[in-house]
Amino acid sequence: MGYPAYELDDKGYLSDMSRWDSRLRDWLAARENIALTAEHLGVIDFLRRYYRQHGTHPVVRMITAEMAGALGPDKATIKYFHALFPAGIHQAFKIAGLPMKQNCC
């Protein structure tokens, strides 16, 4: 079975968000040296859901509030978020297959 082709921009973000799937997610995470856990997947699912509903990226405070409901208040911190995604929010966006923010980098 062949693999679908994925087009990434020069910073490694997926060009077409609709092409994202679990194989690409896993490959992007490996490229970022992240071993995905249930906590990572919860954040990634939230990011994708939020982006589909609002057409924009959530801020870290929204993500940590979501993490509080899903993982408990002890994990609803920016410090814990950075334990999951050491390179920050843009690393999470990249693995989630979201486009790069227009006003960024």
Number of C-alpha atoms within 10 A of each C-alpha: 3 4 7 10 8 13 13 14 12 8 9 16 21 24 17 14 16 9 13 16 12 10 11 19 18 16 13 21 20 13 12 16 11 17 11 13 9 9 15 19 14 14 22 21 13 18 24 19 12 16 16 13 9 9 10 14 19 16 10 14 12 15 20 21 16 18 22 15 11 14 15 11 13 9 17 20 17 15 12 14 21 14 11 20 21 15 11 14 18 18 19 23 23 21 27 28 25 24 20 18 11 6 5 6 7
